[in-house]
Amino acid sequence: MLVAAYHILDEKVPYKDLGADWFVKRRPEAHARRLANQIEAFGYRVTSKPTDEAA
């Protein structure tokens, strides 16, 4: 938070909220991998492949 405030004040730019899903949009494959790991922790086997829409 302090780093963001420093850059906003130093560069004199307005704050821009990136949104709650910024990390998902930034690296969707990493998000999918994290979700798969969470499901596997419950004892399920996970396989995934991208849909035609995502590819």
mmCIF entry with sequence, helices, sheets and N, C-alpha, C, O atoms, coordinates in Angstrom:
data_MODEL
# 
_entry.id   MODEL 
# 
_entity.id                         1 
_entity.type                       polymer 
_entity.pdbx_number_of_molecules   1 
# 
_entity_poly.entity_id                      1 
_entity_poly.type                           'polypeptide(L)' 
_entity_poly.nstd_linkage                   no 
_entity_poly.nstd_monomer                   no 
_entity_poly.pdbx_seq_one_letter_code       MLVAAYHILDEKVPYKDLGADWFVKRRPEAHARRLANQIEAFGYRVTSKPTDEAA 
_entity_poly.pdbx_seq_one_letter_code_can   MLVAAYHILDEKVPYKDLGADWFVKRRPEAHARRLANQIEAFGYRVTSKPTDEAA 
_entity_poly.pdbx_strand_id                 A 
# 
loop_
_entity_poly_seq.entity_id 
_entity_poly_seq.num 
_entity_poly_seq.mon_id 
_entity_poly_seq.hetero 
1 1  MET n 
1 2  LEU n 
1 3  VAL n 
1 4  ALA n 
1 5  ALA n 
1 6  TYR n 
1 7  HIS n 
1 8  ILE n 
1 9  LEU n 
1 10 ASP n 
1 11 GLU n 
1 12 LYS n 
1 13 VAL n 
1 14 PRO n 
1 15 TYR n 
1 16 LYS n 
1 17 ASP n 
1 18 LEU n 
1 19 GLY n 
1 20 ALA n 
1 21 ASP n 
1 22 TRP n 
1 23 PHE n 
1 24 VAL n 
1 25 LYS n 
1 26 ARG n 
1 27 ARG n 
1 28 PRO n 
1 29 GLU n 
1 30 ALA n 
1 31 HIS n 
1 32 ALA n 
1 33 ARG n 
1 34 ARG n 
1 35 LEU n 
1 36 ALA n 
1 37 ASN n 
1 38 GLN n 
1 39 ILE n 
1 40 GLU n 
1 41 ALA n 
1 42 PHE n 
1 43 GLY n 
1 44 TYR n 
1 45 ARG n 
1 46 VAL n 
1 47 THR n 
1 48 SER n 
1 49 LYS n 
1 50 PRO n 
1 51 THR n 
1 52 ASP n 
1 53 GLU n 
1 54 ALA n 
1 55 ALA n 
# 
_struct_asym.id          A 
_struct_asym.entity_id   1 
# 
loop_
_struct_conf.conf_type_id 
_struct_conf.id 
_struct_conf.pdbx_PDB_helix_id 
_struct_conf.beg_label_comp_id 
_struct_conf.beg_label_asym_id 
_struct_conf.beg_label_seq_id 
_struct_conf.pdbx_beg_PDB_ins_code 
_struct_conf.end_label_comp_id 
_struct_conf.end_label_asym_id 
_struct_conf.end_label_seq_id 
_struct_conf.pdbx_end_PDB_ins_code 
_struct_conf.beg_auth_comp_id 
_struct_conf.beg_auth_asym_id 
_struct_conf.beg_auth_seq_id 
_struct_conf.end_auth_comp_id 
_struct_conf.end_auth_asym_id 
_struct_conf.end_auth_seq_id 
_struct_conf.pdbx_PDB_helix_class 
_struct_conf.details 
_struct_conf.pdbx_PDB_helix_length 
HELX_P HELX_P1 AA1 LEU A 2  ? GLU A 11 ? LEU A 2  GLU A 11 1 ? 10 
HELX_P HELX_P2 AA2 TRP A 22 ? ARG A 26 ? TRP A 22 ARG A 26 1 ? 5  
HELX_P HELX_P3 AA3 PRO A 28 ? ALA A 41 ? PRO A 28 ALA A 41 1 ? 14 
# 
_struct_conf_type.id          HELX_P 
_struct_conf_type.criteria    ? 
_struct_conf_type.reference   ? 
# 
loop_
_atom_site.group_PDB 
_atom_site.id 
_atom_site.type_symbol 
_atom_site.label_atom_id 
_atom_site.label_alt_id 
_atom_site.label_comp_id 
_atom_site.label_asym_id 
_atom_site.label_entity_id 
_atom_site.label_seq_id 
_atom_site.pdbx_PDB_ins_code 
_atom_site.Cartn_x 
_atom_site.Cartn_y 
_atom_site.Cartn_z 
_atom_site.occupancy 
_atom_site.B_iso_or_equiv 
_atom_site.pdbx_formal_charge 
_atom_site.auth_seq_id 
_atom_site.auth_comp_id 
_atom_site.auth_asym_id 
_atom_site.auth_atom_id 
_atom_site.pdbx_PDB_model_num 
ATOM 1   N N  . MET A 1 1  ? 0.821   -1.177  0.000   1.00 0.00 ? 1  MET A N  1 
ATOM 2   C CA . MET A 1 1  ? 0.000   0.000   0.000   1.00 0.00 ? 1  MET A CA 1 
ATOM 3   C C  . MET A 1 1  ? 0.874   1.254   0.000   1.00 0.00 ? 1  MET A C  1 
ATOM 4   O O  . MET A 1 1  ? 0.577   2.227   -0.692  1.00 0.00 ? 1  MET A O  1 
ATOM 5   N N  . LEU A 1 2  ? 1.937   1.220   0.772   1.00 0.00 ? 2  LEU A N  1 
ATOM 6   C CA . LEU A 1 2  ? 2.822   2.382   0.815   1.00 0.00 ? 2  LEU A CA 1 
ATOM 7   C C  . LEU A 1 2  ? 3.529   2.606   -0.515  1.00 0.00 ? 2  LEU A C  1 
ATOM 8   O O  . LEU A 1 2  ? 3.747   3.747   -0.921  1.00 0.00 ? 2  LEU A O  1 
ATOM 9   N N  . VAL A 1 3  ? 3.883   1.533   -1.186  1.00 0.00 ? 3  VAL A N  1 
ATOM 10  C CA . VAL A 1 3  ? 4.540   1.659   -2.484  1.00 0.00 ? 3  VAL A CA 1 
ATOM 11  C C  . VAL A 1 3  ? 3.596   2.311   -3.479  1.00 0.00 ? 3  VAL A C  1 
ATOM 12  O O  . VAL A 1 3  ? 4.002   3.194   -4.234  1.00 0.00 ? 3  VAL A O  1 
ATOM 13  N N  . ALA A 1 4  ? 2.336   1.884   -3.486  1.00 0.00 ? 4  ALA A N  1 
ATOM 14  C CA . ALA A 1 4  ? 1.350   2.472   -4.390  1.00 0.00 ? 4  ALA A CA 1 
ATOM 15  C C  . ALA A 1 4  ? 1.170   3.949   -4.084  1.00 0.00 ? 4  ALA A C  1 
ATOM 16  O O  . ALA A 1 4  ? 1.145   4.772   -4.998  1.00 0.00 ? 4  ALA A O  1 
ATOM 17  N N  . ALA A 1 5  ? 1.044   4.292   -2.812  1.00 0.00 ? 5  ALA A N  1 
ATOM 18  C CA . ALA A 1 5  ? 0.874   5.695   -2.424  1.00 0.00 ? 5  ALA A CA 1 
ATOM 19  C C  . ALA A 1 5  ? 2.089   6.518   -2.843  1.00 0.00 ? 5  ALA A C  1 
ATOM 20  O O  . ALA A 1 5  ? 1.939   7.644   -3.317  1.00 0.00 ? 5  ALA A O  1 
ATOM 21  N N  . TYR A 1 6  ? 3.270   5.978   -2.677  1.00 0.00 ? 6  TYR A N  1 
ATOM 22  C CA . TYR A 1 6  ? 4.478   6.700   -3.072  1.00 0.00 ? 6  TYR A CA 1 
ATOM 23  C C  . TYR A 1 6  ? 4.456   7.024   -4.563  1.00 0.00 ? 6  TYR A C  1 
ATOM 24  O O  . TYR A 1 6  ? 4.716   8.164   -4.950  1.00 0.00 ? 6  TYR A O  1 
ATOM 25  N N  . HIS A 1 7  ? 4.151   6.042   -5.397  1.00 0.00 ? 7  HIS A N  1 
ATOM 26  C CA . HIS A 1 7  ? 4.159   6.264   -6.842  1.00 0.00 ? 7  HIS A CA 1 
ATOM 27  C C  . HIS A 1 7  ? 3.055   7.224   -7.276  1.00 0.00 ? 7  HIS A C  1 
ATOM 28  O O  . HIS A 1 7  ? 3.251   8.029   -8.186  1.00 0.00 ? 7  HIS A O  1 
ATOM 29  N N  . ILE A 1 8  ? 1.913   7.141   -6.637  1.00 0.00 ? 8  ILE A N  1 
ATOM 30  C CA . ILE A 1 8  ? 0.813   8.054   -6.961  1.00 0.00 ? 8  ILE A CA 1 
ATOM 31  C C  . ILE A 1 8  ? 1.222   9.491   -6.635  1.00 0.00 ? 8  ILE A C  1 
ATOM 32  O O  . ILE A 1 8  ? 0.995   10.400  -7.433  1.00 0.00 ? 8  ILE A O  1 
ATOM 33  N N  . LEU A 1 9  ? 1.816   9.689   -5.479  1.00 0.00 ? 9  LEU A N  1 
ATOM 34  C CA . LEU A 1 9  ? 2.221   11.041  -5.073  1.00 0.00 ? 9  LEU A CA 1 
ATOM 35  C C  . LEU A 1 9  ? 3.439   11.527  -5.851  1.00 0.00 ? 9  LEU A C  1 
ATOM 36  O O  . LEU A 1 9  ? 3.519   12.702  -6.210  1.00 0.00 ? 9  LEU A O  1 
ATOM 37  N N  . ASP A 1 10 ? 4.375   10.642  -6.109  1.00 0.00 ? 10 ASP A N  1 
ATOM 38  C CA . ASP A 1 10 ? 5.597   11.022  -6.806  1.00 0.00 ? 10 ASP A CA 1 
ATOM 39  C C  . ASP A 1 10 ? 5.325   11.384  -8.266  1.00 0.00 ? 10 ASP A C  1 
ATOM 40  O O  . ASP A 1 10 ? 5.863   12.368  -8.772  1.00 0.00 ? 10 ASP A O  1 
ATOM 41  N N  . GLU A 1 11 ? 4.497   10.596  -8.938  1.00 0.00 ? 11 GLU A N  1 
ATOM 42  C CA . GLU A 1 11 ? 4.227   10.819  -10.353 1.00 0.00 ? 11 GLU A CA 1 
ATOM 43  C C  . GLU A 1 11 ? 3.023   11.722  -10.598 1.00 0.00 ? 11 GLU A C  1 
ATOM 44  O O  . GLU A 1 11 ? 2.707   12.062  -11.738 1.00 0.00 ? 11 GLU A O  1 
ATOM 45  N N  . LYS A 1 12 ? 2.354   12.106  -9.504  1.00 0.00 ? 12 LYS A N  1 
ATOM 46  C CA . LYS A 1 12 ? 1.190   13.004  -9.563  1.00 0.00 ? 12 LYS A CA 1 
ATOM 47  C C  . LYS A 1 12 ? 0.128   12.482  -10.534 1.00 0.00 ? 12 LYS A C  1 
ATOM 48  O O  . LYS A 1 12 ? -0.339  13.207  -11.412 1.00 0.00 ? 12 LYS A O  1 
ATOM 49  N N  . VAL A 1 13 ? -0.241  11.214  -10.358 1.00 0.00 ? 13 VAL A N  1 
ATOM 50  C CA . VAL A 1 13 ? -1.285  10.592  -11.176 1.00 0.00 ? 13 VAL A CA 1 
ATOM 51  C C  . VAL A 1 13 ? -2.437  10.184  -10.256 1.00 0.00 ? 13 VAL A C  1 
ATOM 52  O O  . VAL A 1 13 ? -2.213  9.875   -9.086  1.00 0.00 ? 13 VAL A O  1 
ATOM 53  N N  . PRO A 1 14 ? -3.658  10.181  -10.771 1.00 0.00 ? 14 PRO A N  1 
ATOM 54  C CA . PRO A 1 14 ? -4.785  9.757   -9.930  1.00 0.00 ? 14 PRO A CA 1 
ATOM 55  C C  . PRO A 1 14 ? -4.745  8.248   -9.690  1.00 0.00 ? 14 PRO A C  1 
ATOM 56  O O  . PRO A 1 14 ? -4.214  7.481   -10.493 1.00 0.00 ? 14 PRO A O  1 
ATOM 57  N N  . TYR A 1 15 ? -5.318  7.857   -8.573  1.00 0.00 ? 15 TYR A N  1 
ATOM 58  C CA . TYR A 1 15 ? -5.395  6.439   -8.237  1.00 0.00 ? 15 TYR A CA 1 
ATOM 59  C C  . TYR A 1 15 ? -6.375  5.748   -9.170  1.00 0.00 ? 15 TYR A C  1 
ATOM 60  O O  . TYR A 1 15 ? -7.462  6.267   -9.425  1.00 0.00 ? 15 TYR A O  1 
ATOM 61  N N  . LYS A 1 16 ? -5.999  4.581   -9.680  1.00 0.00 ? 16 LYS A N  1 
ATOM 62  C CA . LYS A 1 16 ? -6.875  3.804   -10.541 1.00 0.00 ? 16 LYS A CA 1 
ATOM 63  C C  . LYS A 1 16 ? -7.018  2.414   -9.938  1.00 0.00 ? 16 LYS A C  1 
ATOM 64  O O  . LYS A 1 16 ? -6.043  1.671   -9.826  1.00 0.00 ? 16 LYS A O  1 
ATOM 65  N N  . ASP A 1 17 ? -8.251  2.069   -9.548  1.00 0.00 ? 17 ASP A N  1 
ATOM 66  C CA . ASP A 1 17 ? -8.513  0.757   -8.980  1.00 0.00 ? 17 ASP A CA 1 
ATOM 67  C C  . ASP A 1 17 ? -8.476  -0.283  -10.095 1.00 0.00 ? 17 ASP A C  1 
ATOM 68  O O  . ASP A 1 17 ? -9.170  -0.129  -11.100 1.00 0.00 ? 17 ASP A O  1 
ATOM 69  N N  . LEU A 1 18 ? -7.690  -1.323  -9.938  1.00 0.00 ? 18 LEU A N  1 
ATOM 70  C CA . LEU A 1 18 ? -7.545  -2.335  -10.967 1.00 0.00 ? 18 LEU A CA 1 
ATOM 71  C C  . LEU A 1 18 ? -8.683  -3.349  -10.945 1.00 0.00 ? 18 LEU A C  1 
ATOM 72  O O  . LEU A 1 18 ? -8.865  -4.085  -11.915 1.00 0.00 ? 18 LEU A O  1 
ATOM 73  N N  . GLY A 1 19 ? -9.435  -3.401  -9.882  1.00 0.00 ? 19 GLY A N  1 
ATOM 74  C CA . GLY A 1 19 ? -10.569 -4.307  -9.793  1.00 0.00 ? 19 GLY A CA 1 
ATOM 75  C C  . GLY A 1 19 ? -10.263 -5.524  -8.948  1.00 0.00 ? 19 GLY A C  1 
ATOM 76  O O  . GLY A 1 19 ? -9.106  -5.883  -8.731  1.00 0.00 ? 19 GLY A O  1 
ATOM 77  N N  . ALA A 1 20 ? -11.323 -6.147  -8.478  1.00 0.00 ? 20 ALA A N  1 
ATOM 78  C CA . ALA A 1 20 ? -11.190 -7.294  -7.590  1.00 0.00 ? 20 ALA A CA 1 
ATOM 79  C C  . ALA A 1 20 ? -10.623 -8.510  -8.305  1.00 0.00 ? 20 ALA A C  1 
ATOM 80  O O  . ALA A 1 20 ? -9.996  -9.355  -7.667  1.00 0.00 ? 20 ALA A O  1 
ATOM 81  N N  . ASP A 1 21 ? -10.827 -8.621  -9.609  1.00 0.00 ? 21 ASP A N  1 
ATOM 82  C CA . ASP A 1 21 ? -10.363 -9.792  -10.348 1.00 0.00 ? 21 ASP A CA 1 
ATOM 83  C C  . ASP A 1 21 ? -9.110  -9.506  -11.168 1.00 0.00 ? 21 ASP A C  1 
ATOM 84  O O  . ASP A 1 21 ? -8.872  -10.166 -12.179 1.00 0.00 ? 21 ASP A O  1 
ATOM 85  N N  . TRP A 1 22 ? -8.321  -8.548  -10.755 1.00 0.00 ? 22 TRP A N  1 
ATOM 86  C CA . TRP A 1 22 ? -7.122  -8.165  -11.504 1.00 0.00 ? 22 TRP A CA 1 
ATOM 87  C C  . TRP A 1 22 ? -6.123  -9.320  -11.609 1.00 0.00 ? 22 TRP A C  1 
ATOM 88  O O  . TRP A 1 22 ? -5.545  -9.544  -12.673 1.00 0.00 ? 22 TRP A O  1 
ATOM 89  N N  . PHE A 1 23 ? -5.920  -10.053 -10.514 1.00 0.00 ? 23 PHE A N  1 
ATOM 90  C CA . PHE A 1 23 ? -4.962  -11.160 -10.544 1.00 0.00 ? 23 PHE A CA 1 
ATOM 91  C C  . PHE A 1 23 ? -5.438  -12.278 -11.467 1.00 0.00 ? 23 PHE A C  1 
ATOM 92  O O  . PHE A 1 23 ? -4.621  -12.930 -12.117 1.00 0.00 ? 23 PHE A O  1 
ATOM 93  N N  . VAL A 1 24 ? -6.745  -12.504 -11.531 1.00 0.00 ? 24 VAL A N  1 
ATOM 94  C CA . VAL A 1 24 ? -7.291  -13.539 -12.421 1.00 0.00 ? 24 VAL A CA 1 
ATOM 95  C C  . VAL A 1 24 ? -7.083  -13.131 -13.875 1.00 0.00 ? 24 VAL A C  1 
ATOM 96  O O  . VAL A 1 24 ? -6.683  -13.952 -14.700 1.00 0.00 ? 24 VAL A O  1 
ATOM 97  N N  . LYS A 1 25 ? -7.351  -11.883 -14.186 1.00 0.00 ? 25 LYS A N  1 
ATOM 98  C CA . LYS A 1 25 ? -7.189  -11.409 -15.563 1.00 0.00 ? 25 LYS A CA 1 
ATOM 99  C C  . LYS A 1 25 ? -5.715  -11.369 -15.973 1.00 0.00 ? 25 LYS A C  1 
ATOM 100 O O  . LYS A 1 25 ? -5.377  -11.586 -17.136 1.00 0.00 ? 25 LYS A O  1 
ATOM 101 N N  . ARG A 1 26 ? -4.862  -11.093 -15.018 1.00 0.00 ? 26 ARG A N  1 
ATOM 102 C CA . ARG A 1 26 ? -3.438  -10.956 -15.310 1.00 0.00 ? 26 ARG A CA 1 
ATOM 103 C C  . ARG A 1 26 ? -2.814  -12.283 -15.722 1.00 0.00 ? 26 ARG A C  1 
ATOM 104 O O  . ARG A 1 26 ? -2.072  -12.349 -16.702 1.00 0.00 ? 26 ARG A O  1 
ATOM 105 N N  . ARG A 1 27 ? -3.115  -13.336 -14.973 1.00 0.00 ? 27 ARG A N  1 
ATOM 106 C CA . ARG A 1 27 ? -2.549  -14.659 -15.267 1.00 0.00 ? 27 ARG A CA 1 
ATOM 107 C C  . ARG A 1 27 ? -3.607  -15.731 -15.038 1.00 0.00 ? 27 ARG A C  1 
ATOM 108 O O  . ARG A 1 27 ? -3.600  -16.396 -14.001 1.00 0.00 ? 27 ARG A O  1 
ATOM 109 N N  . PRO A 1 28 ? -4.522  -15.907 -15.998 1.00 0.00 ? 28 PRO A N  1 
ATOM 110 C CA . PRO A 1 28 ? -5.607  -16.868 -15.787 1.00 0.00 ? 28 PRO A CA 1 
ATOM 111 C C  . PRO A 1 28 ? -5.128  -18.312 -15.642 1.00 0.00 ? 28 PRO A C  1 
ATOM 112 O O  . PRO A 1 28 ? -5.755  -19.099 -14.933 1.00 0.00 ? 28 PRO A O  1 
ATOM 113 N N  . GLU A 1 29 ? -4.018  -18.672 -16.309 1.00 0.00 ? 29 GLU A N  1 
ATOM 114 C CA . GLU A 1 29 ? -3.526  -20.042 -16.187 1.00 0.00 ? 29 GLU A CA 1 
ATOM 115 C C  . GLU A 1 29 ? -3.013  -20.319 -14.779 1.00 0.00 ? 29 GLU A C  1 
ATOM 116 O O  . GLU A 1 29 ? -3.168  -21.434 -14.280 1.00 0.00 ? 29 GLU A O  1 
ATOM 117 N N  . ALA A 1 30 ? -2.412  -19.340 -14.136 1.00 0.00 ? 30 ALA A N  1 
ATOM 118 C CA . ALA A 1 30 ? -1.942  -19.512 -12.761 1.00 0.00 ? 30 ALA A CA 1 
ATOM 119 C C  . ALA A 1 30 ? -3.129  -19.635 -11.811 1.00 0.00 ? 30 ALA A C  1 
ATOM 120 O O  . ALA A 1 30 ? -3.083  -20.412 -10.857 1.00 0.00 ? 30 ALA A O  1 
ATOM 121 N N  . HIS A 1 31 ? -4.184  -18.880 -12.066 1.00 0.00 ? 31 HIS A N  1 
ATOM 122 C CA . HIS A 1 31 ? -5.381  -18.960 -11.240 1.00 0.00 ? 31 HIS A CA 1 
ATOM 123 C C  . HIS A 1 31 ? -6.017  -20.348 -11.369 1.00 0.00 ? 31 HIS A C  1 
ATOM 124 O O  . HIS A 1 31 ? -6.432  -20.937 -10.371 1.00 0.00 ? 31 HIS A O  1 
ATOM 125 N N  . ALA A 1 32 ? -6.093  -20.864 -12.587 1.00 0.00 ? 32 ALA A N  1 
ATOM 126 C CA . ALA A 1 32 ? -6.653  -22.199 -12.806 1.00 0.00 ? 32 ALA A CA 1 
ATOM 127 C C  . ALA A 1 32 ? -5.817  -23.250 -12.090 1.00 0.00 ? 32 ALA A C  1 
ATOM 128 O O  . ALA A 1 32 ? -6.363  -24.190 -11.513 1.00 0.00 ? 32 ALA A O  1 
ATOM 129 N N  . ARG A 1 33 ? -4.501  -23.099 -12.124 1.00 0.00 ? 33 ARG A N  1 
ATOM 130 C CA . ARG A 1 33 ? -3.614  -24.050 -11.451 1.00 0.00 ? 33 ARG A CA 1 
ATOM 131 C C  . ARG A 1 33 ? -3.828  -24.005 -9.927  1.00 0.00 ? 33 ARG A C  1 
ATOM 132 O O  . ARG A 1 33 ? -3.843  -25.049 -9.275  1.00 0.00 ? 33 ARG A O  1 
ATOM 133 N N  . ARG A 1 34 ? -3.992  -22.810 -9.366  1.00 0.00 ? 34 ARG A N  1 
ATOM 134 C CA . ARG A 1 34 ? -4.253  -22.680 -7.929  1.00 0.00 ? 34 ARG A CA 1 
ATOM 135 C C  . ARG A 1 34 ? -5.572  -23.351 -7.548  1.00 0.00 ? 34 ARG A C  1 
ATOM 136 O O  . ARG A 1 34 ? -5.655  -24.049 -6.537  1.00 0.00 ? 34 ARG A O  1 
ATOM 137 N N  . LEU A 1 35 ? -6.600  -23.133 -8.371  1.00 0.00 ? 35 LEU A N  1 
ATOM 138 C CA . LEU A 1 35 ? -7.897  -23.746 -8.088  1.00 0.00 ? 35 LEU A CA 1 
ATOM 139 C C  . LEU A 1 35 ? -7.808  -25.267 -8.170  1.00 0.00 ? 35 LEU A C  1 
ATOM 140 O O  . LEU A 1 35 ? -8.390  -25.967 -7.341  1.00 0.00 ? 35 LEU A O  1 
ATOM 141 N N  . ALA A 1 36 ? -7.083  -25.786 -9.165  1.00 0.00 ? 36 ALA A N  1 
ATOM 142 C CA . ALA A 1 36 ? -6.916  -27.231 -9.304  1.00 0.00 ? 36 ALA A CA 1 
ATOM 143 C C  . ALA A 1 36 ? -6.191  -27.800 -8.090  1.00 0.00 ? 36 ALA A C  1 
ATOM 144 O O  . ALA A 1 36 ? -6.549  -28.873 -7.604  1.00 0.00 ? 36 ALA A O  1 
ATOM 145 N N  . ASN A 1 37 ? -5.187  -27.103 -7.599  1.00 0.00 ? 37 ASN A N  1 
ATOM 146 C CA . ASN A 1 37 ? -4.459  -27.566 -6.410  1.00 0.00 ? 37 ASN A CA 1 
ATOM 147 C C  . ASN A 1 37 ? -5.368  -27.599 -5.190  1.00 0.00 ? 37 ASN A C  1 
ATOM 148 O O  . ASN A 1 37 ? -5.265  -28.504 -4.362  1.00 0.00 ? 37 ASN A O  1 
ATOM 149 N N  . GLN A 1 38 ? -6.257  -26.619 -5.076  1.00 0.00 ? 38 GLN A N  1 
ATOM 150 C CA . GLN A 1 38 ? -7.191  -26.602 -3.948  1.00 0.00 ? 38 GLN A CA 1 
ATOM 151 C C  . GLN A 1 38 ? -8.156  -27.778 -4.027  1.00 0.00 ? 38 GLN A C  1 
ATOM 152 O O  . GLN A 1 38 ? -8.464  -28.398 -3.009  1.00 0.00 ? 38 GLN A O  1 
ATOM 153 N N  . ILE A 1 39 ? -8.637  -28.089 -5.234  1.00 0.00 ? 39 ILE A N  1 
ATOM 154 C CA . ILE A 1 39 ? -9.554  -29.216 -5.404  1.00 0.00 ? 39 ILE A CA 1 
ATOM 155 C C  . ILE A 1 39 ? -8.825  -30.531 -5.110  1.00 0.00 ? 39 ILE A C  1 
ATOM 156 O O  . ILE A 1 39 ? -9.390  -31.427 -4.482  1.00 0.00 ? 39 ILE A O  1 
ATOM 157 N N  . GLU A 1 40 ? -7.576  -30.646 -5.561  1.00 0.00 ? 40 GLU A N  1 
ATOM 158 C CA . GLU A 1 40 ? -6.803  -31.862 -5.291  1.00 0.00 ? 40 GLU A CA 1 
ATOM 159 C C  . GLU A 1 40 ? -6.552  -32.041 -3.805  1.00 0.00 ? 40 GLU A C  1 
ATOM 160 O O  . GLU A 1 40 ? -6.422  -33.172 -3.335  1.00 0.00 ? 40 GLU A O  1 
ATOM 161 N N  . ALA A 1 41 ? -6.483  -30.950 -3.056  1.00 0.00 ? 41 ALA A N  1 
ATOM 162 C CA . ALA A 1 41 ? -6.293  -31.051 -1.612  1.00 0.00 ? 41 ALA A CA 1 
ATOM 163 C C  . ALA A 1 41 ? -7.494  -31.713 -0.943  1.00 0.00 ? 41 ALA A C  1 
ATOM 164 O O  . ALA A 1 41 ? -7.364  -32.261 0.152   1.00 0.00 ? 41 ALA A O  1 
ATOM 165 N N  . PHE A 1 42 ? -8.663  -31.670 -1.588  1.00 0.00 ? 42 PHE A N  1 
ATOM 166 C CA . PHE A 1 42 ? -9.853  -32.343 -1.073  1.00 0.00 ? 42 PHE A CA 1 
ATOM 167 C C  . PHE A 1 42 ? -9.899  -33.818 -1.473  1.00 0.00 ? 42 PHE A C  1 
ATOM 168 O O  . PHE A 1 42 ? -10.819 -34.534 -1.077  1.00 0.00 ? 42 PHE A O  1 
ATOM 169 N N  . GLY A 1 43 ? -8.920  -34.278 -2.251  1.00 0.00 ? 43 GLY A N  1 
ATOM 170 C CA . GLY A 1 43 ? -8.840  -35.676 -2.614  1.00 0.00 ? 43 GLY A CA 1 
ATOM 171 C C  . GLY A 1 43 ? -9.391  -36.015 -3.986  1.00 0.00 ? 43 GLY A C  1 
ATOM 172 O O  . GLY A 1 43 ? -9.600  -37.190 -4.286  1.00 0.00 ? 43 GLY A O  1 
ATOM 173 N N  . TYR A 1 44 ? -9.630  -35.029 -4.818  1.00 0.00 ? 44 TYR A N  1 
ATOM 174 C CA . TYR A 1 44 ? -10.133 -35.263 -6.159  1.00 0.00 ? 44 TYR A CA 1 
ATOM 175 C C  . TYR A 1 44 ? -8.993  -35.151 -7.170  1.00 0.00 ? 44 TYR A C  1 
ATOM 176 O O  . TYR A 1 44 ? -8.007  -34.454 -6.933  1.00 0.00 ? 44 TYR A O  1 
ATOM 177 N N  . ARG A 1 45 ? -9.139  -35.841 -8.291  1.00 0.00 ? 45 ARG A N  1 
ATOM 178 C CA . ARG A 1 45 ? -8.182  -35.748 -9.374  1.00 0.00 ? 45 ARG A CA 1 
ATOM 179 C C  . ARG A 1 45 ? -8.703  -34.704 -10.361 1.00 0.00 ? 45 ARG A C  1 
ATOM 180 O O  . ARG A 1 45 ? -9.887  -34.699 -10.699 1.00 0.00 ? 45 ARG A O  1 
ATOM 181 N N  . VAL A 1 46 ? -7.825  -33.829 -10.815 1.00 0.00 ? 46 VAL A N  1 
ATOM 182 C CA . VAL A 1 46 ? -8.232  -32.740 -11.697 1.00 0.00 ? 46 VAL A CA 1 
ATOM 183 C C  . VAL A 1 46 ? -7.457  -32.823 -13.001 1.00 0.00 ? 46 VAL A C  1 
ATOM 184 O O  . VAL A 1 46 ? -6.231  -32.928 -13.004 1.00 0.00 ? 46 VAL A O  1 
ATOM 185 N N  . THR A 1 47 ? -8.181  -32.773 -14.102 1.00 0.00 ? 47 THR A N  1 
ATOM 186 C CA . THR A 1 47 ? -7.565  -32.610 -15.407 1.00 0.00 ? 47 THR A CA 1 
ATOM 187 C C  . THR A 1 47 ? -8.224  -31.408 -16.060 1.00 0.00 ? 47 THR A C  1 
ATOM 188 O O  . THR A 1 47 ? -9.415  -31.162 -15.870 1.00 0.00 ? 47 THR A O  1 
ATOM 189 N N  . SER A 1 48 ? -7.460  -30.675 -16.817 1.00 0.00 ? 48 SER A N  1 
ATOM 190 C CA . SER A 1 48 ? -8.037  -29.478 -17.430 1.00 0.00 ? 48 SER A CA 1 
ATOM 191 C C  . SER A 1 48 ? -7.477  -29.300 -18.831 1.00 0.00 ? 48 SER A C  1 
ATOM 192 O O  . SER A 1 48 ? -6.365  -29.724 -19.146 1.00 0.00 ? 48 SER A O  1 
ATOM 193 N N  . LYS A 1 49 ? -8.282  -28.663 -19.651 1.00 0.00 ? 49 LYS A N  1 
ATOM 194 C CA . LYS A 1 49 ? -7.844  -28.277 -20.981 1.00 0.00 ? 49 LYS A CA 1 
ATOM 195 C C  . LYS A 1 49 ? -8.603  -27.007 -21.342 1.00 0.00 ? 49 LYS A C  1 
ATOM 196 O O  . LYS A 1 49 ? -9.748  -26.837 -20.926 1.00 0.00 ? 49 LYS A O  1 
ATOM 197 N N  . PRO A 1 50 ? -7.987  -26.120 -22.107 1.00 0.00 ? 50 PRO A N  1 
ATOM 198 C CA . PRO A 1 50 ? -8.663  -24.865 -22.445 1.00 0.00 ? 50 PRO A CA 1 
ATOM 199 C C  . PRO A 1 50 ? -9.844  -25.123 -23.369 1.00 0.00 ? 50 PRO A C  1 
ATOM 200 O O  . PRO A 1 50 ? -9.811  -26.026 -24.206 1.00 0.00 ? 50 PRO A O  1 
ATOM 201 N N  . THR A 1 51 ? -10.876 -24.326 -23.206 1.00 0.00 ? 51 THR A N  1 
ATOM 202 C CA . THR A 1 51 ? -12.032 -24.425 -24.088 1.00 0.00 ? 51 THR A CA 1 
ATOM 203 C C  . THR A 1 51 ? -11.715 -23.700 -25.399 1.00 0.00 ? 51 THR A C  1 
ATOM 204 O O  . THR A 1 51 ? -10.733 -22.963 -25.490 1.00 0.00 ? 51 THR A O  1 
ATOM 205 N N  . ASP A 1 52 ? -12.546 -23.916 -26.395 1.00 0.00 ? 52 ASP A N  1 
ATOM 206 C CA . ASP A 1 52 ? -12.345 -23.240 -27.676 1.00 0.00 ? 52 ASP A CA 1 
ATOM 207 C C  . ASP A 1 52 ? -12.448 -21.728 -27.513 1.00 0.00 ? 52 ASP A C  1 
ATOM 208 O O  . ASP A 1 52 ? -11.772 -20.981 -28.220 1.00 0.00 ? 52 ASP A O  1 
ATOM 209 N N  . GLU A 1 53 ? -13.289 -21.270 -26.587 1.00 0.00 ? 53 GLU A N  1 
ATOM 210 C CA . GLU A 1 53 ? -13.471 -19.844 -26.358 1.00 0.00 ? 53 GLU A CA 1 
ATOM 211 C C  . GLU A 1 53 ? -12.219 -19.200 -25.782 1.00 0.00 ? 53 GLU A C  1 
ATOM 212 O O  . GLU A 1 53 ? -11.878 -18.073 -26.143 1.00 0.00 ? 53 GLU A O  1 
ATOM 213 N N  . ALA A 1 54 ? -11.535 -19.904 -24.890 1.00 0.00 ? 54 ALA A N  1 
ATOM 214 C CA . ALA A 1 54 ? -10.360 -19.345 -24.227 1.00 0.00 ? 54 ALA A CA 1 
ATOM 215 C C  . ALA A 1 54 ? -9.126  -19.410 -25.102 1.00 0.00 ? 54 ALA A C  1 
ATOM 216 O O  . ALA A 1 54 ? -8.224  -18.586 -24.947 1.00 0.00 ? 54 ALA A O  1 
ATOM 217 N N  . ALA A 1 55 ? -9.058  -20.354 -26.007 1.00 0.00 ? 55 ALA A N  1 
ATOM 218 C CA . ALA A 1 55 ? -7.858  -20.556 -26.829 1.00 0.00 ? 55 ALA A CA 1 
ATOM 219 C C  . ALA A 1 55 ? -7.762  -19.558 -27.956 1.00 0.00 ? 55 ALA A C  1 
ATOM 220 O O  . ALA A 1 55 ? -6.810  -19.596 -28.735 1.00 0.00 ? 55 ALA A O  1 
# 
